[in-house]
């Protein structure tokens, strides 16, 4: 299975609370009127300039082992290495909200409106993550339709640059997936162009394979421990 998927900008537009958290404003905190205005203005710019899309391709465990090995720079032990061999299905993905949004962000800063630029940057970053979530749901739905999603399964994504999977793993991921089909390229630094893009692997399998302890060598250097929230969400997870 290899699919190119497009979404309406409204589908990818992020939730208010997610953007404010990205801005360092905790949930439930009162937000100044000017901040609310910047958010509304940024979402409007995003909806008029974004072109969210993704590419998705199923991959076998053997094929993924080669992709994951990458440039040989991964940590000795990682969650993905411990998880993928127990997966029922795997798919590589890449998504982007498009180049024009990044151009709009740059324009805000060059025109002397850094406050709007910062807010639009947060909106675009969260929208890229939301687009990755939409592609994950697409894969989950496809597995369900083809009866490849057993009960008590969970579908989660993992990306190079996180949890010990070295960012140089992008090279082999790109070689397999060919995200240039949706206008995404790879810089020499292994960052993606457009910058507001996300790539990785989606792993479908029993819930418990995703429930890993944060005792890997690199966990103590992680600032946000975002995996904890993802794992807690598994308790309420219901396959569609």
C-alpha positions as CSV (number, residue, x, y, z in Angstrom):
1,X,0.0,0.0,0.0
2,X,1.3,3.4,-1.0
3,X,-0.9,6.4,-0.8
4,X,-0.7,10.2,-1.3
5,X,-3.3,11.9,0.9
6,X,-4.4,15.5,0.9
7,X,-6.4,17.3,3.6
8,X,-8.3,20.6,3.8
9,X,-6.4,23.2,5.8
10,X,-9.3,23.4,8.2
11,X,-8.8,19.7,9.0
12,X,-5.1,20.3,9.9
13,X,-5.6,23.6,11.8
14,X,-4.6,22.9,15.4
15,X,-6.6,23.4,18.6
16,X,-6.2,26.6,20.6
17,X,-5.0,24.8,23.8
18,X,-2.2,22.9,21.9
19,X,-0.9,26.1,20.4
20,X,-0.9,27.9,23.7
21,X,0.9,25.1,25.4
22,X,3.5,25.3,22.6
23,X,3.8,29.0,23.5
24,X,4.4,28.1,27.2
25,X,0.9,28.9,28.4
26,X,-0.5,26.1,30.6
27,X,-4.0,24.7,30.0
28,X,-6.6,26.7,32.0
29,X,-4.5,29.8,32.3
30,X,-6.1,33.1,31.4
31,X,-4.8,34.3,28.0
32,X,-4.4,38.0,27.2
33,X,-6.7,39.5,24.6
34,X,-3.7,40.3,22.3
35,X,-2.6,36.7,22.4
36,X,-6.0,35.5,21.4
37,X,-6.0,38.0,18.5
38,X,-2.6,36.7,17.4
39,X,-3.9,33.1,17.5
40,X,-7.0,33.9,15.5
41,X,-5.0,35.9,12.9
42,X,-2.4,33.1,12.6
43,X,-5.1,30.4,12.1
44,X,-6.7,32.6,9.4
45,X,-3.3,32.9,7.6
46,X,-2.7,29.2,8.0
47,X,-6.1,28.2,6.4
48,X,-5.4,30.5,3.5
49,X,-1.9,29.4,2.9
50,X,-1.6,25.8,4.0
51,X,-1.7,22.7,1.7
52,X,-1.6,19.7,4.1
53,X,-0.7,16.4,2.5
54,X,1.0,13.2,3.3
55,X,2.5,10.1,1.8
56,X,2.1,6.7,3.4
57,X,3.6,3.3,2.4
58,X,3.4,-0.1,4.2
59,X,6.8,-1.7,4.9
60,X,7.7,-5.2,6.1
61,X,9.7,-5.8,9.2
62,X,12.7,-6.9,7.2
63,X,12.6,-3.7,5.0
64,X,12.1,-1.5,8.1
65,X,15.1,-3.1,9.8
66,X,17.3,-1.7,7.1
67,X,15.6,1.7,7.1
68,X,15.8,1.9,10.9
69,X,19.5,0.9,10.9
70,X,20.1,4.1,8.8
71,X,23.6,5.5,9.0
72,X,24.4,3.2,12.0
73,X,24.2,6.2,14.5
74,X,21.2,5.1,16.6
75,X,21.5,4.6,20.4
76,X,22.4,1.0,21.5
77,X,18.9,0.5,22.8
78,X,15.8,2.3,21.7
79,X,12.0,2.0,22.0
80,X,11.5,1.6,18.3
81,X,14.1,-1.2,18.1
82,X,12.4,-3.0,21.0
83,X,8.9,-2.5,19.5
84,X,8.9,-3.0,15.8
85,X,9.7,-6.7,15.7
86,X,6.5,-7.3,17.7
87,X,4.4,-5.2,15.3
88,X,1.5,-6.6,13.3
89,X,1.8,-3.9,10.6
90,X,4.2,-1.0,9.8
91,X,4.0,2.0,7.5
92,X,6.4,4.8,6.8
93,X,5.0,8.3,6.4
94,X,5.8,11.9,5.7
95,X,3.5,14.9,6.0
96,X,3.8,18.6,5.4
97,X,1.6,21.7,5.6
98,X,3.4,23.1,2.6
99,X,6.0,25.7,1.7
100,X,3.7,28.7,1.6
101,X,3.1,28.6,5.3
102,X,6.8,28.7,6.0
103,X,7.1,31.7,3.6
104,X,4.3,33.5,5.5
105,X,6.2,32.9,8.8
106,X,9.4,34.4,7.3
107,X,7.4,37.3,6.0
108,X,6.1,38.1,9.5
109,X,9.7,38.4,10.8
110,X,11.1,40.4,7.8
111,X,8.2,42.8,8.0
112,X,8.7,43.5,11.6
113,X,5.9,41.5,13.2
114,X,7.8,38.9,15.3
115,X,4.8,38.4,17.7
116,X,2.6,37.2,14.8
117,X,5.6,35.2,13.3
118,X,6.1,33.4,16.6
119,X,2.4,32.5,16.9
120,X,2.1,31.4,13.2
121,X,5.2,29.3,13.8
122,X,3.5,27.6,16.7
123,X,0.3,27.1,14.7
124,X,2.2,25.6,11.8
125,X,4.2,23.3,14.0
126,X,1.1,22.0,15.7
127,X,-0.7,21.7,12.4
128,X,2.2,19.5,11.0
129,X,1.8,17.2,14.1
130,X,-2.0,17.2,13.5
131,X,-1.5,16.2,9.9
132,X,0.7,13.4,11.0
133,X,-2.2,12.3,13.3
134,X,-4.6,12.4,10.4
135,X,-2.3,10.1,8.3
136,X,-2.0,7.8,11.3
137,X,-5.8,7.6,11.5
138,X,-5.9,7.0,7.7
139,X,-3.6,4.0,8.2
140,X,-5.6,2.7,11.2
141,X,-8.8,2.9,9.2
142,X,-7.3,1.0,6.3
143,X,-6.1,-1.7,8.6
144,X,-9.6,-1.9,10.2
145,X,-11.3,-2.1,6.8
146,X,-9.0,-4.9,5.7
147,X,-9.5,-6.7,9.0
148,X,-5.8,-6.3,9.9
149,X,-6.3,-4.6,13.2
150,X,-6.9,-7.2,16.0
151,X,-8.7,-6.3,19.2
152,X,-6.7,-4.5,21.9
153,X,-4.3,-3.1,19.2
154,X,-2.9,0.4,19.2
155,X,-1.5,2.4,16.3
156,X,1.3,4.9,17.2
157,X,3.9,6.8,15.2
158,X,7.6,7.3,16.0
159,X,10.0,9.7,14.3
160,X,13.8,10.0,13.6
161,X,15.4,12.5,15.9
162,X,13.5,11.2,19.0
163,X,14.0,8.4,21.5
164,X,17.4,7.3,20.3
165,X,16.5,7.0,16.6
166,X,19.1,9.2,15.1
167,X,17.9,11.9,12.7
168,X,20.3,10.6,10.0
169,X,17.7,7.8,9.7
170,X,15.8,10.2,7.5
171,X,18.0,9.3,4.5
172,X,16.9,5.7,4.2
173,X,13.4,6.6,5.1
174,X,13.3,9.1,2.2
175,X,14.9,6.5,-0.1
176,X,12.1,4.1,0.6
177,X,9.2,6.5,0.8
178,X,10.1,9.2,-1.8
179,X,8.3,12.2,-0.1
180,X,9.4,14.4,-2.9
181,X,6.1,13.3,-4.4
182,X,4.4,15.7,-2.0
183,X,7.1,18.4,-2.3
184,X,9.2,17.4,0.8
185,X,13.0,17.1,0.4
186,X,15.9,16.4,2.8
187,X,18.5,18.9,3.7
188,X,22.2,18.0,4.3
189,X,21.4,18.4,8.0
190,X,18.6,15.8,7.7
191,X,16.0,18.4,8.5
192,X,13.1,18.5,6.0
193,X,12.2,21.2,3.6
194,X,9.5,22.6,4.1
195,X,10.5,22.8,7.7
196,X,6.9,22.2,8.9
197,X,7.0,18.6,8.0
198,X,6.9,15.3,10.0
199,X,8.2,11.8,9.0
200,X,8.5,8.5,10.7
201,X,7.0,5.0,11.1
202,X,3.5,4.1,12.2
203,X,3.5,0.9,14.3
204,X,0.4,-1.2,14.7
205,X,0.4,-3.9,17.4
206,X,-0.8,-4.9,20.8
207,X,-1.1,-2.0,23.2
208,X,1.5,-3.4,25.6
209,X,4.3,-3.2,23.0
210,X,4.1,0.6,23.1
211,X,4.1,0.8,26.9
212,X,7.9,1.2,27.5
213,X,9.6,2.4,30.7
214,X,11.6,5.6,30.4
215,X,14.8,3.9,31.5
216,X,16.8,4.2,28.3
217,X,20.2,5.9,28.5
218,X,18.9,9.0,26.6
219,X,15.7,9.4,28.7
220,X,17.5,11.5,31.4
221,X,18.4,14.0,28.7
222,X,14.9,14.4,27.4
223,X,13.3,17.7,28.3
224,X,9.6,17.1,27.7
225,X,9.1,13.3,28.3
226,X,6.2,13.5,25.8
227,X,6.2,9.7,25.5
228,X,4.6,9.5,29.0
229,X,1.4,11.3,27.8
230,X,1.2,9.1,24.7
231,X,1.5,5.9,26.8
232,X,-1.1,7.1,29.3
233,X,-3.4,7.7,26.4
234,X,-3.2,4.0,25.5
235,X,-5.4,3.2,28.6
236,X,-8.3,5.0,26.9
237,X,-7.4,3.9,23.4
238,X,-10.2,2.2,21.4
239,X,-9.4,1.0,17.8
240,X,-11.8,2.4,15.3
